[in-house]
Amino acid sequence: MKTAPNLKRRRYAARVGIFLIIAAMITGMVGCGQSAPPEAEIQTVLNLGIMVHLEGWDDDTHEAKFRHHAALLREYATLFEEYGAKLTLESKEMTEGAIQWDDNVLLEMQNRGHGIGVHADVGGSWRDTLPDMKLELTNMKSQLESLGVTVRHVSGVNSHCDWVTAVVDSGFEFVTGVVSYALLSLPEEERPIIIPDGARPGEFHQAYPFSVEGRLHAWRAEDGSNWIDDNPDGDLVIIPSGEGLAYSYEESLGEVELGGAQNFTVEDIDAFEQELNSILEYIESDRSTQPYAYYLSWSLGGALDKNLMEQWLQMVDRYVALGKVQWKTIPEMYDDYVQWETDAGRR
């Protein structure tokens, strides 16, 4: 007796159904406890900070100057804290002053939530060598760490030498405040600008990258011969610098006088707000998964008008309230970058 065609089809369908159910069960068992990786989150918030160079006060040799410098630092830190803002303090002579005059203001600042690093100001002489830089940087890092401070980064290392290797070999994880003078370590034919022999750091002090958009993302550098190229295998993270806090207006006009006196004005506040809006518009259109970070530079150095500083902080605070900006120390920006690398599978 022949089986009816419909019955054959029903038996075949049943066998296929059972096979599919078993396959689904096996797949489910293999994937048990596992889930698809989450989709990378698009970044729309700007991480904002300020890099403060603690220099120019003879803190290591004049106690009265050190006391004044430390008092100013505490006043500014208190003002910033009132707005939830964070400073990244990069110490030069103040390190020795804190030791010499028994006032650990730098550890105090770290405990108050501010970032700490070294402002080395080395490598700017044509007589400098890689061993010289490494020795100086190692000593500066050790001296600052003797105060109980966590030290992971350095600024002021732009040089014709392989400054990237010098920084890594000295134990630093990232660098800030890179300027165009650092392009001297590249082969001449690969420099994006012409830098003549015998050039001095002050003559090529513009922040690099030259575009604001190029300064919003960190990258990794392999060595001094190719540091402008992002290399995921590099040991040094470069977090590029923005404009000078007290030079926002002059930089908007392209009229910055490097090494000139800081003259912080209402025009600087207005100019930075215009730039901030441009940055936020760019972020909205770019929509990267990598965190956006931007920090201004300030040498303390000269004191700035505190009333104007509070106006500046109030202006930024409006953007914080809108959820468009959040304050970060530069070490926190570094941590965000490293976490992004991990999440993106770069390292």
GUFI-419660 format. One record per residue (C-alpha): residue number from 0; x, y, z; residue in one letter. Coordinates in steps of 0.001 Angstrom, whole numbers, plus 500000, padded with zeros to 6 digits. Layout:
BEGIN
(NUM, (X, Y, Z), 'A') ...
// end
This chain:
BEGIN
(0, (500000, 500000, 500000), 'M') (1, (501488, 503402, 498971), 'K') (2, (501649, 506229, 501470), 'T') (3, (499603, 509303, 500505), 'A') (4, (501707, 512272, 499305), 'P') (5, (500250, 514617, 501967), 'N') (6, (501222, 512176, 504702), 'L') (7, (504770, 511972, 503329), 'K') (8, (504996, 515718, 503398), 'R') (9, (503688, 515855, 506977), 'R') (10, (506256, 513254, 508153), 'R') (11, (509094, 515123, 506377), 'Y') (12, (508008, 518413, 507925), 'A') (13, (507872, 516815, 511346), 'A') (14, (511406, 515460, 510974), 'R') (15, (512674, 518865, 509821), 'V') (16, (510909, 520538, 512742), 'G') (17, (512499, 518164, 515250), 'I') (18, (515915, 518784, 513673), 'F') (19, (515475, 522538, 513954), 'L') (20, (514371, 522271, 517594), 'I') (21, (517429, 520157, 518464), 'I') (22, (519738, 522548, 516602), 'A') (23, (518254, 525466, 518493), 'A') (24, (518739, 523658, 521793), 'M') (25, (522383, 522891, 520966), 'I') (26, (523022, 526471, 519921), 'T') (27, (521399, 527701, 523092), 'G') (28, (523565, 525409, 525222), 'M') (29, (526767, 526513, 523468), 'V') (30, (525867, 530174, 523990), 'G') (31, (524607, 529707, 527539), 'C') (32, (525756, 532574, 529729), 'G') (33, (527005, 534574, 526760), 'Q') (34, (525465, 537607, 525127), 'S') (35, (526267, 539642, 522062), 'A') (36, (528717, 542474, 522737), 'P') (37, (526911, 545742, 523363), 'P') (38, (526910, 548237, 520558), 'E') (39, (529474, 551003, 521093), 'A') (40, (527913, 554122, 522558), 'E') (41, (528093, 557295, 520501), 'I') (42, (529780, 560114, 522440), 'Q') (43, (528004, 563472, 522550), 'T') (44, (529520, 565064, 525677), 'V') (45, (532716, 567110, 525804), 'L') (46, (535139, 566337, 528642), 'N') (47, (536646, 569680, 529622), 'L') (48, (539717, 570450, 531712), 'G') (49, (542444, 572992, 532413), 'I') (50, (546190, 572312, 532375), 'M') (51, (547925, 574593, 534891), 'V') (52, (551703, 574966, 534787), 'H') (53, (553103, 575776, 538206), 'L') (54, (556229, 577702, 537247), 'E') (55, (558063, 580977, 537371), 'G') (56, (557934, 581688, 541114), 'W') (57, (561379, 580490, 542317), 'D') (58, (559466, 578215, 544682), 'D') (59, (562596, 576166, 545319), 'D') (60, (564762, 579074, 546511), 'T') (61, (562441, 581768, 547944), 'H') (62, (560127, 580735, 550772), 'E') (63, (557975, 583887, 550628), 'A') (64, (557341, 583421, 546912), 'K') (65, (556449, 579781, 547452), 'F') (66, (553992, 580661, 550236), 'R') (67, (552307, 583229, 547971), 'H') (68, (552206, 580793, 545047), 'H') (69, (550680, 578056, 547213), 'A') (70, (548103, 580481, 548639), 'A') (71, (547049, 581518, 545124), 'L') (72, (546752, 577886, 544087), 'L') (73, (544486, 577121, 547033), 'R') (74, (542292, 580158, 546264), 'E') (75, (541832, 579183, 542620), 'Y') (76, (541221, 575541, 543522), 'A') (77, (538486, 576588, 545971), 'T') (78, (536835, 578766, 543307), 'L') (79, (536881, 575948, 540753), 'F') (80, (535525, 573457, 543256), 'E') (81, (532499, 575690, 543867), 'E') (82, (531501, 574950, 540262), 'Y') (83, (532457, 571284, 540294), 'G') (84, (535427, 572137, 538063), 'A') (85, (538755, 570315, 538142), 'K') (86, (542322, 571469, 537563), 'L') (87, (545265, 569446, 536302), 'T') (88, (548344, 570879, 538001), 'L') (89, (551723, 570272, 536392), 'E') (90, (554517, 571101, 538790), 'S') (91, (557936, 572468, 538048), 'K') (92, (559730, 574387, 540838), 'E') (93, (556793, 573918, 543217), 'M') (94, (557791, 570286, 543779), 'T') (95, (561104, 571279, 545325), 'E') (96, (559398, 574128, 547183), 'G') (97, (556875, 571785, 548805), 'A') (98, (559778, 569668, 550043), 'I') (99, (562024, 572579, 551016), 'Q') (100, (559357, 574570, 552894), 'W') (101, (557379, 571647, 554339), 'D') (102, (554007, 572398, 552725), 'D') (103, (552657, 569480, 550715), 'N') (104, (550142, 571557, 548773), 'V') (105, (550359, 569194, 545785), 'L') (106, (549226, 566134, 547731), 'L') (107, (546487, 568307, 549223), 'E') (108, (545328, 569238, 545720), 'M') (109, (545280, 565591, 544663), 'Q') (110, (543217, 564684, 547730), 'N') (111, (540783, 567477, 546790), 'R') (112, (540184, 565836, 543407), 'G') (113, (542590, 567661, 541117), 'H') (114, (545090, 565987, 538782), 'G') (115, (548857, 566176, 539258), 'I') (116, (551716, 565786, 536801), 'G') (117, (555199, 567064, 535963), 'V') (118, (555940, 570155, 533879), 'H') (119, (559474, 569273, 532837), 'A') (120, (560474, 572065, 530449), 'D') (121, (563339, 569962, 529042), 'V') (122, (564511, 569022, 525554), 'G') (123, (564468, 572527, 524118), 'G') (124, (568214, 572826, 523575), 'S') (125, (570060, 571515, 520521), 'W') (126, (572648, 570149, 522971), 'R') (127, (570061, 567823, 524571), 'D') (128, (570402, 564088, 524060), 'T') (129, (568037, 561193, 524718), 'L') (130, (570005, 560021, 527815), 'P') (131, (569970, 563592, 529183), 'D') (132, (566199, 563843, 528818), 'M') (133, (565593, 560416, 530331), 'K') (134, (567745, 561208, 533388), 'L') (135, (566055, 564566, 534026), 'E') (136, (562552, 563183, 533553), 'L') (137, (563223, 560180, 535803), 'T') (138, (564488, 562461, 538577), 'N') (139, (561509, 564837, 538288), 'M') (140, (559031, 561983, 538443), 'K') (141, (560742, 560442, 541484), 'S') (142, (560890, 563780, 543280), 'Q') (143, (557181, 564485, 542783), 'L') (144, (556262, 560937, 543801), 'E') (145, (558231, 561422, 547037), 'S') (146, (555390, 563754, 548094), 'L') (147, (552954, 560827, 547933), 'G') (148, (551457, 562079, 544661), 'V') (149, (550394, 559736, 541840), 'T') (150, (552413, 560738, 538763), 'V') (151, (551512, 559343, 535349), 'R') (152, (552081, 562200, 532928), 'H') (153, (554391, 565003, 531915), 'V') (154, (554355, 568151, 529772), 'S') (155, (557153, 570352, 528433), 'G') (156, (559090, 567563, 526670), 'V') (157, (559032, 568857, 523082), 'N') (158, (562410, 568213, 521499), 'S') (159, (564432, 567333, 518411), 'H') (160, (565438, 564200, 520351), 'C') (161, (563293, 561066, 520476), 'D') (162, (561234, 562593, 523265), 'W') (163, (558589, 559862, 523037), 'V') (164, (561100, 557170, 524000), 'T') (165, (562563, 559398, 526724), 'A') (166, (559116, 559870, 528277), 'V') (167, (558223, 556162, 528120), 'V') (168, (561598, 555022, 529481), 'D') (169, (561150, 557458, 532401), 'S') (170, (557959, 555672, 533453), 'G') (171, (555285, 558108, 532230), 'F') (172, (552103, 556828, 530595), 'E') (173, (550896, 559914, 528758), 'F') (174, (551947, 563396, 527731), 'V') (175, (550174, 566774, 527527), 'T') (176, (550900, 570200, 526083), 'G') (177, (552515, 569069, 522831), 'V') (178, (553496, 572020, 520610), 'V') (179, (554833, 572328, 517085), 'S') (180, (558471, 572378, 518279), 'Y') (181, (558066, 568627, 518913), 'A') (182, (557782, 568134, 515135), 'L') (183, (561580, 568462, 515020), 'L') (184, (561895, 564822, 516058), 'S') (185, (560246, 563770, 512792), 'L') (186, (562274, 563236, 509603), 'P') (187, (562482, 566611, 507873), 'E') (188, (560474, 565464, 504842), 'E') (189, (557586, 564347, 507080), 'E') (190, (557157, 567547, 509090), 'R') (191, (553862, 569301, 508315), 'P') (192, (555606, 572693, 508645), 'I') (193, (559110, 573976, 507948), 'I') (194, (561230, 574364, 511077), 'I') (195, (564700, 575803, 510383), 'P') (196, (567880, 574581, 512009), 'D') (197, (568581, 576400, 515255), 'G') (198, (564884, 577031, 515949), 'A') (199, (563961, 577826, 519553), 'R') (200, (560933, 576379, 521418), 'P') (201, (559309, 579796, 521886), 'G') (202, (559223, 580314, 518131), 'E') (203, (557208, 577148, 517548), 'F') (204, (554886, 577034, 520541), 'H') (205, (551535, 576594, 518793), 'Q') (206, (549579, 573601, 520036), 'A') (207, (549626, 570548, 517777), 'Y') (208, (547456, 569399, 515996), 'P') (209, (546780, 572806, 514495), 'F') (210, (543019, 572296, 513996), 'S') (211, (540604, 572347, 516920), 'V') (212, (538959, 569153, 515622), 'E') (213, (542337, 567407, 515717), 'G') (214, (542746, 568296, 519391), 'R') (215, (539601, 566498, 520573), 'L') (216, (540943, 562935, 520495), 'H') (217, (543967, 561269, 522066), 'A') (218, (546195, 558831, 520197), 'W') (219, (549129, 556488, 520792), 'R') (220, (552685, 557180, 519655), 'A') (221, (555398, 554646, 518895), 'E') (222, (558507, 556855, 518934), 'D') (223, (559787, 560319, 518101), 'G') (224, (560194, 559599, 514396), 'S') (225, (556479, 558954, 513763), 'N') (226, (554601, 560278, 516776), 'W') (227, (551987, 562210, 514746), 'I') (228, (550637, 558866, 513463), 'D') (229, (548243, 556896, 515661), 'D') (230, (549771, 553499, 516480), 'N') (231, (547672, 551213, 518713), 'P') (232, (550868, 549377, 519719), 'D') (233, (552586, 552539, 520962), 'G') (234, (553398, 552855, 524661), 'D') (235, (552757, 556594, 525001), 'L') (236, (549338, 558267, 524852), 'V') (237, (549307, 561842, 523565), 'I') (238, (546429, 564005, 524811), 'I') (239, (546643, 567187, 522716), 'P') (240, (546224, 570655, 524172), 'S') (241, (543716, 573356, 523344), 'G') (242, (544264, 577099, 523434), 'E') (243, (545542, 579316, 526240), 'G') (244, (542901, 580271, 528799), 'L') (245, (543952, 583937, 528809), 'A') (246, (544640, 584046, 525065), 'Y') (247, (541296, 582847, 523696), 'S') (248, (540496, 586175, 522063), 'Y') (249, (543988, 586664, 520628), 'E') (250, (544050, 583108, 519275), 'E') (251, (540680, 583644, 517606), 'S') (252, (542350, 586509, 515725), 'L') (253, (545582, 584636, 515114), 'G') (254, (547501, 587273, 517046), 'E') (255, (549000, 585410, 519990), 'V') (256, (552284, 586847, 521233), 'E') (257, (554048, 583824, 522659), 'L') (258, (555719, 584520, 525955), 'G') (259, (553774, 587741, 526414), 'G') (260, (551953, 588725, 529582), 'A') (261, (548625, 587043, 530267), 'Q') (262, (545784, 589533, 529912), 'N') (263, (542546, 587728, 530763), 'F') (264, (539534, 589765, 529601), 'T') (265, (535809, 589550, 528903), 'V') (266, (536760, 589152, 525232), 'E') (267, (538548, 585911, 526145), 'D') (268, (535377, 584585, 527781), 'I') (269, (533256, 585446, 524748), 'D') (270, (535811, 584018, 522316), 'A') (271, (536031, 580726, 524190), 'F') (272, (532248, 580411, 524330), 'E') (273, (532133, 580798, 520559), 'Q') (274, (534781, 578115, 520175), 'E') (275, (532968, 575885, 522668), 'L') (276, (529777, 576127, 520625), 'N') (277, (531721, 575239, 517481), 'S') (278, (533217, 572214, 519226), 'I') (279, (529813, 571034, 520431), 'L') (280, (528365, 571405, 516927), 'E') (281, (531242, 569352, 515559), 'Y') (282, (530703, 566636, 518171), 'I') (283, (527020, 566418, 517301), 'E') (284, (527823, 565867, 513625), 'S') (285, (530913, 563669, 514114), 'D') (286, (529352, 561263, 516643), 'R') (287, (532430, 559159, 517385), 'S') (288, (532582, 556355, 519937), 'T') (289, (535897, 557729, 521226), 'Q') (290, (535576, 560202, 524106), 'P') (291, (535947, 563874, 523206), 'Y') (292, (538424, 565704, 525436), 'A') (293, (539553, 569327, 525375), 'Y') (294, (541602, 571284, 527861), 'Y') (295, (542918, 574827, 527981), 'L') (296, (546379, 575826, 529165), 'S') (297, (547301, 578311, 531880), 'W') (298, (550600, 579242, 533462), 'S') (299, (550363, 580076, 537156), 'L') (300, (552593, 581940, 536514), 'G') (301, (550699, 585103, 536580), 'G') (302, (547527, 585484, 538623), 'A') (303, (544288, 586104, 536724), 'L') (304, (541329, 588301, 537695), 'D') (305, (539215, 586101, 539967), 'K') (306, (535984, 587928, 539179), 'N') (307, (536502, 587284, 535474), 'L') (308, (537465, 583704, 536247), 'M') (309, (534172, 583232, 538052), 'E') (310, (532317, 584675, 535046), 'Q') (311, (534161, 582164, 532863), 'W') (312, (533195, 579315, 535191), 'L') (313, (529565, 580473, 535235), 'Q') (314, (529525, 580479, 531438), 'M') (315, (530854, 576911, 531297), 'V') (316, (528464, 575859, 534047), 'D') (317, (525496, 576622, 531784), 'R') (318, (526744, 573997, 529348), 'Y') (319, (527360, 571563, 532204), 'V') (320, (523735, 572033, 533325), 'A') (321, (522592, 571223, 529766), 'L') (322, (524530, 567951, 529839), 'G') (323, (526820, 569021, 526991), 'K') (324, (530019, 569431, 529011), 'V') (325, (531494, 567627, 532003), 'Q') (326, (534601, 568482, 533988), 'W') (327, (537528, 566051, 534006), 'K') (328, (541141, 566091, 535085), 'T') (329, (543509, 565107, 532292), 'I') (330, (544395, 561858, 534132), 'P') (331, (540653, 561078, 534056), 'E') (332, (540660, 561806, 530306), 'M') (333, (543517, 559317, 529983), 'Y') (334, (541578, 556670, 531904), 'D') (335, (538570, 557223, 529627), 'D') (336, (540761, 556796, 526556), 'Y') (337, (542299, 553555, 527832), 'V') (338, (538829, 552196, 528646), 'Q') (339, (537683, 553102, 525127), 'W') (340, (540689, 551241, 523693), 'E') (341, (539740, 548159, 525678), 'T') (342, (536093, 548319, 524691), 'D') (343, (537027, 548843, 521020), 'A') (344, (539416, 545862, 521065), 'G') (345, (542432, 548008, 520184), 'R') (346, (544576, 546663, 523022), 'R') 
// end
